[in-house]
């Protein structure tokens, strides 16, 4: 391999590594958000039939999630649980 080709190949690799790193991080974050969304939908569907769900979701760097679940009491159900 001549020196010019080696310089071109090393330059291309040097440019691709940061791009690949960014792509991997974005892909990981997108999958994490999809899993989070599926979980929240499952919680909402489970509680929605006999209660109320309130979400206070502040995402970004803080990653704050506040969930308030209010269930309607069912006659004859044990209230201690």
N, C-alpha and C positions, 0 to 999 in steps of 0.2 A: 504494500500500500504506500503510495507516495505521500509526502507531507501535506500537500494541499487537500487530498481526500481525507486524511486523518483530521485535519483542522475542521473541515466541513462536517464530518461525522460527529466529532466531539462537540461542535457548536449546536448541532441539531439535538443531540442527546441532552446537552445542558439546558436547552429550551424546553424539551419535552418533559423532563423530570418534574419541574414545578407544576406544569399543566396537569400531569398525571396525578400528582399529589392533591391538587385542588379538586379534580374530578372525583377522586376516591372519597374525600371528605364530604363533598356535596352529595354524593350517592349515599353515603352512610347516614347523613342527616335527613335526606328524603325518606329513606326506609324507616328511620326512627320516628319521623313524623307520621308516616302511614300507619305504623303500629299503634302509635298514640291515638290517632283518630279512630282506628278500629276499636280500641279499648273503650274510648269515651262513648262511641255509638252503642256498644254493647251495654255499658252501664245505663245509658239513657233509655234504651229499649227495655231493659229489665225493670227499671223503676217507673217508667212512663205509664204503665198500666194502672198503677195504684198510688202514684205520688208525683212529686215535682222535683226536677233537677235544675240547679242553677250553676253555671260555670263562670268562673272569673279567671280567664287565661291570659297571663301576660308573658308572652314569649319574647324571644330575642336573647340577650345575654343573661337575663334574670331567671328565666325558666320557672316562673311562678304559676301554680295551678291551684285554684281554690274551688272545691266542689261542695255544694250544700244540697243534701238530699232530704226532702221532707216527704214522709209517707203518710197517707191517710190511714188512720187506725181501722183495722178490720175487726168487726164484732166477734168476740170469742177468741181472738188471737192473744197469745201471751205477750204482754207489753214489756216484760223484763229484758228481752233479748235486744 
